Amino acid sequence: MKSAKERTIERKRVRKEMNAKKTERSRARRIANGKKRDAIHAVDPDFKVIIMDQRTYDEYGTEIVIDNGKIVAKELDNDIIEATIEFCKQPAEMITEKTDAVVAGRMDAKIEKEKKSIFNKLAGWRKK
């Protein structure tokens, strides 16, 4: 049976090893991200790059890759592209006075409800 001192020493040794491994992993990840950023800036020095989870994105959130010395968006699945095209071909909904009035009525009801809830919260603080 180990003494408390032996267990403490063992715990410290294991923790020190794990921290060293974690440091090496994060250092390797930072170096790889720096290389990706440098490659993109070699093509376009003013390009804003965001790297999250070892994936490269532009400032608008589009995943990008370097292909033949050009910065291009990573290809989407053909099904997604076709569905987007079909959605864009559909006519937009017509906004009429009737639908506009319904939306305005809903907004007014929501605002009234919020006003009432504000005063109900304050009601508990009043002295009776």
N, C-alpha and C positions, 0 to 999 in steps of 0.2 A: 504494500500500500504506500502511495506517495504522500509525502508530507505537503503541507500547504505551501511551503517555500518552493518545492520542486514544481508543483502545479503552476505557481505564479511565474516561475522562470520559463516553463514550457509555454505558457500562454503568451508571454512577452515575445519569445522567440518566434512563435507562429505568426503573431500579429505583425512583427517586423518583416518577416518574409512576404506576407500577403500585401503589405503596404508597398514593398519594393516592386512586386509584380504589377500592382495597380499603377504605380508610377510609370513603369516601362510601357504598359499598354496605352496609357494616356499620352505619353511622349510620342510614341509611334503614330498614334491617331493625329496629333497636332502636326507632326512632320508631313504626314500624307495629305492633310487638309491644306497645308501651306503649299505643297507641290501643285495641288489642283488649282489653288488660287493664283499661283505664279504662272501656270500654263494658260489660264484664262486671261490674265492681265498681259501676257505676252502677245495675245491676239488683239485685245482691245484694252488699253490701259485705264479707260474711264468706266469700264463695266462694273456695276455693283454686284457683288457676289455674296450669297448667304449659304453657308454650309451647315446643314443640320443632319445628324445621324449619318454622316459620311456621304450625304447626297448633296449635289450642288444645285442651287436655285438662283434665279434672277430676282430682282427687287419686287417683281409682281407675283412670285410664288410658282413660276413655271420651272419644272426640272429641266436642266440643260446638260449637254455633253459637248465635247469638242470632237468634231468630225472633219478630217482633212484640213485642219487649220482654221476651221470656222466654228463659231459658237452656234449650236442649233438646239432647238427644243427636243427633248426626248420624245420619241414617237408614242402616240396613243394607240390604243387598240382600235382596229377598224370598226368594230361594233359601236364603240362610243362615238366615233366620228360620224358614222351614218345616222345614229340616233340624234345627234346634235343637228345635222343637216335637215332631217325630217322635222324636228321641232321648229327650226327656223322657217321652214316652208309654210307652216300652219299660220292662218290669219290671226292677227291679234284680236283680243276681245274688244267689242265696241263698248265704250263708256257712254251711257245715256244719262239723262237727267234723273231717271228713276234709280239707277244703280248708284249714282253720285249722292242722291238723297239718302239712300240706305246706308252708305258708308259714313256719311256725315252724322246720321243718327246714332250709329254705333260708336263713333268717336265721342259724341257728346255724352252718351251714357257712360262710357269708360271714364271720361274726365270727371263726371259727377260722382262716380263710385270712388275714384281716387280722392276727391275732396272730402267725401264723407269719412273715408278710412283715416285720413289725417286727423280729423277732429275726434274720431273715436279713440285714437291712440292717446290724445291729450286729455280725454275725459277722466282717465284714471288718476291724473295728477291734481285735479281740482279738489278743493276742500268742500265737504258737504255741510 
